[in-house]
Amino acid sequence: MKDVRFVIKMVLKEKKDILFSIFFGFLAGITAVSLFAASGYLISQAAFAPPIYTLMVLVASVKLLGITSAVSRYGERYFSHCGTFTILKNIRLKVYDQIEPLANRLLQKYRSGDILARIVGDVESLQHFFLRVFYPPVVLASVFIATIFFTMYISAGAALTMTAGMVVVLIIFPLIFYLFQKKTAVSMREKRGELSSAFTDYLYGFRELTIFQQAERKKQQVYTGMNEYEEMKARENRQLAIREAIVIFFSFFIAIIILVQAGFYVTEGNLAGTLLAMLFMISVTVFEDAPSMAALPAHLEESRVSSKRLSEVWENEIPQAEAAGLELQMDVPIQFQFEDVSIHYLNERKAAVQHATFQVEPGKHMAIVGPSGSGKSTLMQAMLTFAPVQSGQILVNGKQISEVTPDSLWRQMNVSLQQNHFFYGSIYDNLRFANTEATAEACREALEKVQLSHFSLEDQVLEKGANLSGGEKQRLAIARLFLRDASIWLLDEPTSSLDAITEQQIMDEIEKVTKYQTVVTIRHRLTGLEKMDQIIVMNQGEIVEQGTYTELMEKEDGYFKAMKELESGQLAF
């Protein structure tokens, strides 16, 4: 039960609905048994032509039990489903609270389709835990026990037979079925995750697959995965049908044994003949809900695997929001200090950054340059608390960055990454995403600053900005920054998709706005770096040089100087 521990906690939070559903479930079950017992007794008594008042009492009892059974069954359904929906809501909130602080790291560890399958499919699977796993054995056992105690007053032998049947139905059968179920449930959940990942790849990569004429092959892979998953589902349904048939057959077998047993007691004179039909009807009715125990192992294993797949996402991960406690003050300039920092991404042999030491002073403009894959973006990810630091430390105003609440840090940042997300909606919606209080006039001014004045605020942006060019995406991302006050600007290749003239115009606008603010920009092009207060040069994850533009250009065999001369030669050519 260790794997479903957090699900059990969610279930036990809804004590009221649980108690009411169990109470009404027990009432519905025991009144159903009483109804059929009274009916059997009524039939037996009617054969002896008893006084009319005796029949009237029995008929009235049967009607009352019938009404009570219907009302209690409604109450059971109402409270059990209310509890299930609330439990499912709590599980969704729990999962979101756990993975939200880890989102960036999780996307490095899992494929997006697998994450989607977990937070949607596996969470949905847990809705069966209360209704199909937790609830049925409790209600069924309580009805069995109450019925057995009643039956003991009629026939101890029949009660003993019923007890043996209860042990088989509630313990032995579920245990046997569970042992056979474990392998099937694990493989099904894994196959569902694989199928979700394959479909996500096919959907998002459809354009490239079509261009390279691989769409049909990928589609067949998805179809193959779907067929395999459906075959596994069909196999599981067949197994469930067989198990239910076994439990139903066993239930009727027990009822027949009790009937034969009761008939023997009647012939021996140890049981009144009028109680024969009552005992048989009790034995038939008390096992009425027994088939639910056939489905319990499947739902238990499904819940266990789903819970495990969810909890392993955040196990051994320390959410930054939990470890953080220090709030940065808005009016205090922020200083970053990297001290021998090494960063190693998951499942990568080589460190992305090794032994980085430098400072980002408040109000200064810094550029990080170097070839692709040299670790420039990783340094910026570390400043955003997104990159996993293996050794060394990053200090923010003298405090460990892990001690600072991320929100108080991000609140003072304007960030433009290599890939910026755009939501389906209007240009206006996507601009106000950075500042919900921005006016239409301010948004139009921001568009003008980035050379997008030909856009109107009502123009639509498709999902992920599919109808925008690479340059338009970058300019729209920068326009959002102009609408938000921030003391630190982190820009990762903000103009890499722009022509030189437009790039210079936009960088001039950024320089005007950020004259007294801290700016860290990652650049491939080395033009316009003369104005930078500091330049960090990286190669293969290491800082090979740092200093001002003049200092770096004065080095005879400097790496930066060689890069600059190579770029100048290419431009001249």
FISETOR-263268 format. One record per residue (C-alpha): residue in three letters; z, y, x; residue number from 1. Coordinates in steps of 0.1 Angstrom, whole numbers. Example, Ala and Ser with C-alpha at 12.3 -4.5 7.8 and 13.67 -1.06 7.14 Angstrom:
BEGIN
<ALA; <78; -45; 123>; 1> <SER; <71; -11; 137>; 2> 
***
This chain:
BEGIN
<MET; <0; 0; 0>; 1> <LYS; <0; 23; 30>; 2> <ASP; <-36; 33; 25>; 3> <VAL; <-30; 45; -11>; 4> <ARG; <2; 63; -2>; 5> <PHE; <-11; 98; -8>; 6> <VAL; <-27; 86; -41>; 7> <ILE; <6; 72; -53>; 8> <LYS; <23; 105; -45>; 9> <MET; <-3; 123; -67>; 10> <VAL; <3; 98; -95>; 11> <LEU; <41; 101; -94>; 12> <LYS; <38; 139; -97>; 13> <GLU; <27; 135; -133>; 14> <LYS; <59; 119; -145>; 15> <LYS; <57; 131; -181>; 16> <ASP; <23; 117; -188>; 17> <ILE; <30; 85; -170>; 18> <LEU; <62; 79; -189>; 19> <PHE; <47; 87; -222>; 20> <SER; <16; 66; -216>; 21> <ILE; <38; 36; -205>; 22> <PHE; <60; 41; -235>; 23> <PHE; <31; 42; -260>; 24> <GLY; <13; 14; -242>; 25> <PHE; <44; -8; -245>; 26> <LEU; <48; 2; -281>; 27> <ALA; <12; -6; -289>; 28> <GLY; <14; -39; -272>; 29> <ILE; <47; -50; -287>; 30> <THR; <37; -39; -322>; 31> <ALA; <4; -58; -318>; 32> <VAL; <23; -89; -310>; 33> <SER; <47; -83; -338>; 34> <LEU; <18; -76; -362>; 35> <PHE; <2; -110; -355>; 36> <ALA; <35; -128; -355>; 37> <ALA; <44; -113; -389>; 38> <SER; <9; -122; -401>; 39> <GLY; <13; -158; -390>; 40> <TYR; <47; -160; -406>; 41> <LEU; <33; -144; -438>; 42> <ILE; <6; -170; -440>; 43> <SER; <30; -199; -435>; 44> <GLN; <55; -185; -461>; 45> <ALA; <28; -179; -486>; 46> <ALA; <19; -216; -486>; 47> <PHE; <54; -224; -500>; 48> <ALA; <51; -199; -529>; 49> <PRO; <82; -179; -520>; 50> <PRO; <97; -152; -543>; 51> <ILE; <74; -122; -548>; 52> <TYR; <99; -98; -531>; 53> <THR; <97; -119; -499>; 54> <LEU; <60; -115; -498>; 55> <MET; <62; -78; -506>; 56> <VAL; <86; -73; -476>; 57> <LEU; <63; -93; -453>; 58> <VAL; <32; -75; -465>; 59> <ALA; <49; -41; -461>; 60> <SER; <60; -50; -426>; 61> <VAL; <25; -61; -416>; 62> <LYS; <11; -27; -429>; 63> <LEU; <38; -7; -411>; 64> <LEU; <31; -26; -379>; 65> <GLY; <-6; -21; -382>; 66> <ILE; <-2; 17; -387>; 67> <THR; <23; 19; -358>; 68> <SER; <0; -1; -335>; 69> <ALA; <-29; 22; -342>; 70> <VAL; <-9; 54; -337>; 71> <SER; <8; 41; -306>; 72> <ARG; <-26; 30; -292>; 73> <TYR; <-39; 65; -298>; 74> <GLY; <-8; 80; -280>; 75> <GLU; <-13; 56; -251>; 76> <ARG; <-50; 66; -247>; 77> <TYR; <-42; 103; -250>; 78> <PHE; <-14; 105; -225>; 79> <SER; <-30; 80; -200>; 80> <HIS; <-62; 100; -199>; 81> <CYS; <-45; 133; -197>; 82> <GLY; <-25; 120; -168>; 83> <THR; <-56; 106; -152>; 84> <PHE; <-75; 139; -154>; 85> <THR; <-45; 158; -140>; 86> <ILE; <-41; 133; -112>; 87> <LEU; <-78; 135; -103>; 88> <LYS; <-75; 173; -102>; 89> <ASN; <-45; 170; -79>; 90> <ILE; <-64; 146; -56>; 91> <ARG; <-93; 170; -54>; 92> <LEU; <-71; 199; -45>; 93> <LYS; <-52; 177; -20>; 94> <VAL; <-85; 166; -3>; 95> <TYR; <-98; 202; -2>; 96> <ASP; <-65; 215; 13>; 97> <GLN; <-67; 189; 40>; 98> <ILE; <-103; 192; 50>; 99> <GLU; <-109; 230; 46>; 100> <PRO; <-91; 240; 78>; 101> <LEU; <-110; 212; 97>; 102> <ALA; <-144; 218; 83>; 103> <ASN; <-160; 229; 115>; 104> <ARG; <-146; 199; 135>; 105> <LEU; <-154; 174; 108>; 106> <LEU; <-191; 184; 107>; 107> <GLN; <-192; 175; 144>; 108> <LYS; <-176; 141; 137>; 109> <TYR; <-193; 130; 105>; 110> <ARG; <-227; 134; 90>; 111> <SER; <-229; 158; 61>; 112> <GLY; <-241; 131; 37>; 113> <ASP; <-211; 109; 46>; 114> <ILE; <-187; 138; 41>; 115> <LEU; <-203; 144; 7>; 116> <ALA; <-200; 107; -3>; 117> <ARG; <-163; 108; 6>; 118> <ILE; <-153; 140; -12>; 119> <VAL; <-173; 132; -43>; 120> <GLY; <-178; 94; -46>; 121> <ASP; <-145; 83; -31>; 122> <VAL; <-125; 109; -50>; 123> <GLU; <-142; 98; -82>; 124> <SER; <-133; 62; -74>; 125> <LEU; <-96; 71; -73>; 126> <GLN; <-97; 80; -110>; 127> <HIS; <-93; 43; -117>; 128> <PHE; <-61; 39; -98>; 129> <PHE; <-37; 49; -125>; 130> <LEU; <-57; 35; -155>; 131> <ARG; <-68; 2; -139>; 132> <VAL; <-42; -4; -111>; 133> <PHE; <-9; 13; -116>; 134> <TYR; <-6; 13; -154>; 135> <PRO; <-18; -22; -167>; 136> <PRO; <6; -45; -148>; 137> <VAL; <36; -23; -158>; 138> <VAL; <27; -23; -195>; 139> <LEU; <16; -59; -196>; 140> <ALA; <47; -71; -178>; 141> <SER; <70; -51; -201>; 142> <VAL; <53; -65; -232>; 143> <PHE; <54; -101; -217>; 144> <ILE; <91; -98; -209>; 145> <ALA; <100; -84; -244>; 146> <THR; <79; -111; -261>; 147> <ILE; <94; -139; -240>; 148> <PHE; <130; -128; -249>; 149> <PHE; <120; -128; -286>; 150> <THR; <103; -162; -282>; 151> <MET; <134; -177; -266>; 152> <TYR; <152; -174; -300>; 153> <ILE; <125; -195; -316>; 154> <SER; <116; -220; -289>; 155> <ALA; <129; -220; -253>; 156> <GLY; <101; -245; -243>; 157> <ALA; <74; -222; -256>; 158> <ALA; <91; -192; -239>; 159> <LEU; <91; -212; -206>; 160> <THR; <54; -220; -210>; 161> <MET; <46; -183; -217>; 162> <THR; <66; -173; -186>; 163> <ALA; <45; -196; -165>; 164> <GLY; <14; -181; -180>; 165> <MET; <27; -146; -173>; 166> <VAL; <33; -155; -136>; 167> <VAL; <-2; -168; -132>; 168> <VAL; <-19; -139; -150>; 169> <LEU; <2; -111; -134>; 170> <ILE; <6; -125; -99>; 171> <ILE; <-14; -155; -89>; 172> <PHE; <-48; -147; -103>; 173> <PRO; <-48; -110; -91>; 174> <LEU; <-37; -122; -56>; 175> <ILE; <-65; -147; -54>; 176> <PHE; <-91; -123; -68>; 177> <TYR; <-79; -96; -43>; 178> <LEU; <-84; -118; -13>; 179> <PHE; <-120; -124; -24>; 180> <GLN; <-126; -87; -32>; 181> <LYS; <-116; -71; 1>; 182> <LYS; <-148; -77; 20>; 183> <THR; <-170; -66; -9>; 184> <ALA; <-152; -33; -15>; 185> <VAL; <-154; -22; 22>; 186> <SER; <-191; -30; 25>; 187> <MET; <-199; -12; -7>; 188> <ARG; <-181; 20; 2>; 189> <GLU; <-198; 20; 37>; 190> <LYS; <-232; 13; 21>; 191> <ARG; <-227; 42; -3>; 192> <GLY; <-219; 65; 26>; 193> <GLU; <-250; 53; 45>; 194> <LEU; <-271; 58; 14>; 195> <SER; <-258; 93; 9>; 196> <SER; <-265; 103; 45>; 197> <ALA; <-300; 88; 44>; 198> <PHE; <-308; 107; 12>; 199> <THR; <-294; 139; 26>; 200> <ASP; <-316; 135; 58>; 201> <TYR; <-346; 129; 36>; 202> <LEU; <-340; 159; 14>; 203> <TYR; <-333; 184; 41>; 204> <GLY; <-359; 171; 66>; 205> <PHE; <-387; 166; 40>; 206> <ARG; <-408; 193; 54>; 207> <GLU; <-407; 180; 90>; 208> <LEU; <-411; 144; 78>; 209> <THR; <-442; 154; 59>; 210> <ILE; <-457; 173; 88>; 211> <PHE; <-452; 144; 111>; 212> <GLN; <-463; 119; 84>; 213> <GLN; <-430; 101; 84>; 214> <ALA; <-420; 110; 48>; 215> <GLU; <-432; 77; 33>; 216> <ARG; <-414; 56; 59>; 217> <LYS; <-381; 76; 54>; 218> <LYS; <-385; 73; 16>; 219> <GLN; <-389; 35; 19>; 220> <GLN; <-357; 34; 40>; 221> <VAL; <-339; 53; 12>; 222> <TYR; <-353; 29; -15>; 223> <THR; <-342; -1; 6>; 224> <GLY; <-307; 13; 8>; 225> <MET; <-307; 20; -29>; 226> <ASN; <-318; -15; -37>; 227> <GLU; <-292; -30; -14>; 228> <TYR; <-265; -9; -30>; 229> <GLU; <-276; -18; -65>; 230> <GLU; <-277; -55; -56>; 231> <MET; <-241; -52; -42>; 232> <LYS; <-230; -35; -75>; 233> <ALA; <-247; -62; -96>; 234> <ARG; <-230; -89; -75>; 235> <GLU; <-197; -72; -80>; 236> <ASN; <-202; -70; -118>; 237> <ARG; <-211; -107; -119>; 238> <GLN; <-180; -116; -100>; 239> <LEU; <-159; -94; -124>; 240> <ALA; <-174; -111; -154>; 241> <ILE; <-166; -145; -140>; 242> <ARG; <-130; -134; -133>; 243> <GLU; <-125; -120; -168>; 244> <ALA; <-139; -153; -182>; 245> <ILE; <-114; -173; -161>; 246> <VAL; <-85; -151; -173>; 247> <ILE; <-96; -153; -210>; 248> <PHE; <-101; -191; -207>; 249> <PHE; <-67; -195; -192>; 250> <SER; <-51; -173; -219>; 251> <PHE; <-65; -195; -246>; 252> <PHE; <-55; -226; -227>; 253> <ILE; <-19; -214; -226>; 254> <ALA; <-21; -206; -264>; 255> <ILE; <-34; -241; -271>; 256> <ILE; <-6; -256; -249>; 257> <ILE; <20; -236; -269>; 258> <LEU; <4; -247; -302>; 259> <VAL; <5; -284; -292>; 260> <GLN; <41; -279; -278>; 261> <ALA; <52; -262; -311>; 262> <GLY; <35; -289; -331>; 263> <PHE; <55; -315; -312>; 264> <TYR; <87; -296; -318>; 265> <VAL; <79; -295; -355>; 266> <THR; <74; -332; -357>; 267> <GLU; <106; -338; -338>; 268> <GLY; <124; -315; -363>; 269> <ASN; <134; -290; -336>; 270> <LEU; <112; -262; -350>; 271> <ALA; <107; -250; -386>; 272> <GLY; <71; -255; -397>; 273> <THR; <68; -219; -409>; 274> <LEU; <72; -208; -373>; 275> <LEU; <43; -228; -359>; 276> <ALA; <16; -202; -369>; 277> <MET; <39; -174; -356>; 278> <LEU; <42; -189; -322>; 279> <PHE; <5; -195; -319>; 280> <MET; <-3; -160; -330>; 281> <ILE; <22; -146; -305>; 282> <SER; <7; -166; -276>; 283> <VAL; <-28; -154; -285>; 284> <THR; <-19; -118; -289>; 285> <VAL; <4; -114; -259>; 286> <PHE; <-25; -123; -236>; 287> <GLU; <-49; -100; -254>; 288> <ASP; <-48; -74; -225>; 289> <ALA; <-47; -100; -198>; 290> <PRO; <-85; -96; -189>; 291> <SER; <-76; -62; -174>; 292> <MET; <-58; -80; -146>; 293> <ALA; <-91; -96; -136>; 294> <ALA; <-105; -61; -129>; 295> <LEU; <-73; -49; -111>; 296> <PRO; <-80; -64; -77>; 297> <ALA; <-115; -48; -76>; 298> <HIS; <-101; -14; -86>; 299> <LEU; <-72; -18; -62>; 300> <GLU; <-94; -26; -33>; 301> <GLU; <-118; 2; -43>; 302> <SER; <-90; 27; -44>; 303> <ARG; <-75; 14; -11>; 304> <VAL; <-108; 18; 7>; 305> <SER; <-116; 51; -9>; 306> <SER; <-82; 65; -1>; 307> <LYS; <-85; 52; 35>; 308> <ARG; <-119; 68; 39>; 309> <LEU; <-106; 101; 27>; 310> <SER; <-73; 101; 47>; 311> <GLU; <-90; 90; 80>; 312> <VAL; <-110; 123; 78>; 313> <TRP; <-79; 143; 84>; 314> <GLU; <-56; 117; 102>; 315> <ASN; <-47; 127; 137>; 316> <GLU; <-61; 162; 131>; 317> <ILE; <-37; 191; 131>; 318> <PRO; <-50; 218; 107>; 319> <GLN; <-49; 251; 123>; 320> <ALA; <-35; 267; 92>; 321> <GLU; <-4; 246; 95>; 322> <ALA; <2; 252; 132>; 323> <ALA; <-4; 289; 129>; 324> <GLY; <23; 314; 121>; 325> <LEU; <17; 347; 139>; 326> <GLU; <-1; 374; 119>; 327> <LEU; <-21; 399; 140>; 328> <GLN; <-16; 435; 131>; 329> <MET; <-46; 454; 120>; 330> <ASP; <-39; 485; 140>; 331> <VAL; <-33; 467; 173>; 332> <PRO; <-64; 462; 195>; 333> <ILE; <-72; 426; 202>; 334> <GLN; <-75; 412; 238>; 335> <PHE; <-88; 377; 245>; 336> <GLN; <-78; 360; 277>; 337> <PHE; <-94; 327; 288>; 338> <GLU; <-74; 309; 315>; 339> <ASP; <-91; 278; 330>; 340> <VAL; <-104; 267; 296>; 341> <SER; <-123; 234; 293>; 342> <ILE; <-140; 224; 260>; 343> <HIS; <-153; 189; 253>; 344> <TYR; <-170; 181; 220>; 345> <LEU; <-164; 147; 203>; 346> <ASN; <-185; 118; 215>; 347> <GLU; <-200; 138; 244>; 348> <ARG; <-195; 126; 279>; 349> <LYS; <-200; 160; 295>; 350> <ALA; <-178; 190; 289>; 351> <ALA; <-195; 219; 271>; 352> <VAL; <-174; 244; 291>; 353> <GLN; <-155; 238; 323>; 354> <HIS; <-127; 259; 338>; 355> <ALA; <-137; 292; 322>; 356> <THR; <-115; 322; 332>; 357> <PHE; <-122; 358; 320>; 358> <GLN; <-109; 385; 297>; 359> <VAL; <-124; 404; 268>; 360> <GLU; <-109; 439; 269>; 361> <PRO; <-105; 460; 237>; 362> <GLY; <-132; 485; 232>; 363> <LYS; <-155; 470; 259>; 364> <HIS; <-190; 456; 255>; 365> <MET; <-196; 422; 270>; 366> <ALA; <-227; 400; 273>; 367> <ILE; <-228; 363; 280>; 368> <VAL; <-260; 351; 294>; 369> <GLY; <-275; 319; 308>; 370> <PRO; <-300; 291; 301>; 371> <SER; <-299; 271; 269>; 372> <GLY; <-271; 246; 268>; 373> <SER; <-250; 264; 293>; 374> <GLY; <-220; 268; 270>; 375> <LYS; <-225; 304; 258>; 376> <SER; <-221; 296; 221>; 377> <THR; <-192; 273; 228>; 378> <LEU; <-172; 302; 243>; 379> <MET; <-178; 322; 211>; 380> <GLN; <-169; 292; 190>; 381> <ALA; <-136; 290; 209>; 382> <MET; <-129; 327; 202>; 383> <LEU; <-134; 319; 165>; 384> <THR; <-110; 289; 168>; 385> <PHE; <-138; 265; 160>; 386> <ALA; <-142; 247; 194>; 387> <PRO; <-117; 220; 205>; 388> <VAL; <-99; 232; 237>; 389> <GLN; <-90; 202; 259>; 390> <SER; <-73; 221; 288>; 391> <GLY; <-64; 256; 298>; 392> <GLN; <-54; 282; 272>; 393> <ILE; <-68; 310; 252>; 394> <LEU; <-45; 340; 247>; 395> <VAL; <-48; 366; 220>; 396> <ASN; <-27; 396; 228>; 397> <GLY; <-6; 374; 251>; 398> <LYS; <-1; 347; 224>; 399> <GLN; <-16; 312; 223>; 400> <ILE; <-46; 313; 199>; 401> <SER; <-33; 282; 182>; 402> <GLU; <-2; 302; 172>; 403> <VAL; <-22; 329; 155>; 404> <THR; <-32; 326; 118>; 405> <PRO; <-70; 323; 118>; 406> <ASP; <-73; 346; 87>; 407> <SER; <-56; 375; 106>; 408> <LEU; <-80; 370; 134>; 409> <TRP; <-112; 366; 113>; 410> <ARG; <-101; 397; 93>; 411> <GLN; <-109; 419; 123>; 412> <MET; <-142; 402; 132>; 413> <ASN; <-178; 407; 124>; 414> <VAL; <-197; 376; 133>; 415> <SER; <-234; 367; 134>; 416> <LEU; <-242; 332; 146>; 417> <GLN; <-274; 315; 155>; 418> <GLN; <-276; 300; 120>; 419> <ASN; <-262; 322; 92>; 420> <HIS; <-258; 309; 57>; 421> <PHE; <-274; 325; 27>; 422> <PHE; <-265; 318; -9>; 423> <TYR; <-288; 313; -38>; 424> <GLY; <-289; 347; -55>; 425> <SER; <-300; 383; -50>; 426> <ILE; <-302; 403; -18>; 427> <TYR; <-273; 424; -33>; 428> <ASP; <-252; 393; -38>; 429> <ASN; <-257; 381; -2>; 430> <LEU; <-249; 415; 12>; 431> <ARG; <-217; 420; -8>; 432> <PHE; <-206; 386; 4>; 433> <ALA; <-193; 405; 35>; 434> <ASN; <-177; 433; 14>; 435> <THR; <-172; 428; -23>; 436> <GLU; <-165; 466; -27>; 437> <ALA; <-198; 477; -11>; 438> <THR; <-219; 499; -33>; 439> <ALA; <-255; 496; -40>; 440> <GLU; <-262; 527; -20>; 441> <ALA; <-243; 514; 10>; 442> <CYS; <-263; 481; 8>; 443> <ARG; <-296; 500; 7>; 444> <GLU; <-286; 520; 38>; 445> <ALA; <-277; 487; 56>; 446> <LEU; <-312; 473; 48>; 447> <GLU; <-328; 504; 62>; 448> <LYS; <-308; 501; 95>; 449> <VAL; <-323; 466; 100>; 450> <GLN; <-358; 475; 90>; 451> <LEU; <-356; 457; 56>; 452> <SER; <-361; 487; 34>; 453> <HIS; <-391; 469; 17>; 454> <PHE; <-365; 446; 1>; 455> <SER; <-349; 456; -32>; 456> <LEU; <-314; 446; -40>; 457> <GLU; <-327; 425; -69>; 458> <ASP; <-350; 404; -48>; 459> <GLN; <-340; 367; -49>; 460> <VAL; <-328; 346; -20>; 461> <LEU; <-334; 309; -23>; 462> <GLU; <-309; 283; -11>; 463> <LYS; <-303; 286; 26>; 464> <GLY; <-327; 316; 26>; 465> <ALA; <-357; 293; 24>; 466> <ASN; <-380; 321; 13>; 467> <LEU; <-370; 343; 43>; 468> <SER; <-385; 343; 78>; 469> <GLY; <-364; 337; 108>; 470> <GLY; <-364; 374; 117>; 471> <GLU; <-356; 384; 81>; 472> <LYS; <-326; 361; 81>; 473> <GLN; <-313; 376; 113>; 474> <ARG; <-317; 411; 101>; 475> <LEU; <-301; 404; 67>; 476> <ALA; <-272; 388; 86>; 477> <ILE; <-268; 420; 107>; 478> <ALA; <-271; 441; 76>; 479> <ARG; <-240; 424; 62>; 480> <LEU; <-221; 434; 93>; 481> <PHE; <-229; 471; 87>; 482> <LEU; <-210; 469; 54>; 483> <ARG; <-178; 456; 69>; 484> <ASP; <-152; 474; 91>; 485> <ALA; <-142; 452; 121>; 486> <SER; <-128; 459; 155>; 487> <ILE; <-145; 430; 172>; 488> <TRP; <-182; 420; 169>; 489> <LEU; <-193; 386; 180>; 490> <LEU; <-231; 383; 181>; 491> <ASP; <-248; 350; 191>; 492> <GLU; <-285; 357; 197>; 493> <PRO; <-286; 382; 169>; 494> <THR; <-322; 393; 175>; 495> <SER; <-338; 363; 191>; 496> <SER; <-365; 360; 163>; 497> <LEU; <-375; 397; 164>; 498> <ASP; <-402; 414; 184>; 499> <ALA; <-391; 437; 212>; 500> <ILE; <-396; 470; 194>; 501> <THR; <-376; 459; 163>; 502> <GLU; <-350; 443; 185>; 503> <GLN; <-344; 476; 204>; 504> <GLN; <-342; 496; 172>; 505> <ILE; <-316; 473; 157>; 506> <MET; <-296; 470; 189>; 507> <ASP; <-295; 509; 190>; 508> <GLU; <-281; 509; 155>; 509> <ILE; <-255; 483; 165>; 510> <GLU; <-246; 504; 196>; 511> <LYS; <-240; 535; 174>; 512> <VAL; <-217; 517; 150>; 513> <THR; <-197; 498; 177>; 514> <LYS; <-193; 526; 203>; 515> <TYR; <-155; 523; 202>; 516> <GLN; <-153; 486; 192>; 517> <THR; <-152; 454; 211>; 518> <VAL; <-186; 436; 213>; 519> <VAL; <-193; 402; 227>; 520> <THR; <-230; 393; 225>; 521> <ILE; <-249; 362; 237>; 522> <ARG; <-283; 370; 250>; 523> <HIS; <-313; 351; 264>; 524> <ARG; <-333; 383; 270>; 525> <LEU; <-318; 403; 299>; 526> <THR; <-332; 436; 288>; 527> <GLY; <-307; 464; 278>; 528> <LEU; <-278; 449; 297>; 529> <GLU; <-274; 480; 319>; 530> <LYS; <-250; 495; 293>; 531> <MET; <-227; 465; 292>; 532> <ASP; <-192; 468; 306>; 533> <GLN; <-192; 432; 317>; 534> <ILE; <-217; 404; 320>; 535> <ILE; <-207; 367; 322>; 536> <VAL; <-233; 344; 337>; 537> <MET; <-231; 307; 328>; 538> <ASN; <-249; 276; 340>; 539> <GLN; <-242; 240; 330>; 540> <GLY; <-209; 248; 313>; 541> <GLU; <-195; 269; 342>; 542> <ILE; <-191; 306; 348>; 543> <VAL; <-211; 311; 379>; 544> <GLU; <-209; 349; 380>; 545> <GLN; <-193; 378; 362>; 546> <GLY; <-193; 416; 367>; 547> <THR; <-212; 447; 357>; 548> <TYR; <-250; 449; 358>; 549> <THR; <-250; 468; 390>; 550> <GLU; <-226; 444; 407>; 551> <LEU; <-246; 414; 398>; 552> <MET; <-279; 429; 408>; 553> <GLU; <-265; 438; 442>; 554> <LYS; <-259; 401; 451>; 555> <GLU; <-286; 390; 474>; 556> <ASP; <-288; 354; 462>; 557> <GLY; <-272; 360; 428>; 558> <TYR; <-280; 337; 399>; 559> <PHE; <-283; 367; 375>; 560> <LYS; <-305; 386; 398>; 561> <ALA; <-329; 356; 401>; 562> <MET; <-330; 353; 363>; 563> <LYS; <-337; 390; 360>; 564> <GLU; <-365; 389; 385>; 565> <LEU; <-380; 358; 369>; 566> <GLU; <-379; 375; 335>; 567> <SER; <-394; 407; 349>; 568> <GLY; <-422; 388; 365>; 569> <GLN; <-430; 370; 332>; 570> <LEU; <-430; 403; 313>; 571> <ALA; <-453; 419; 339>; 572> <PHE; <-476; 389; 337>; 573> 
***
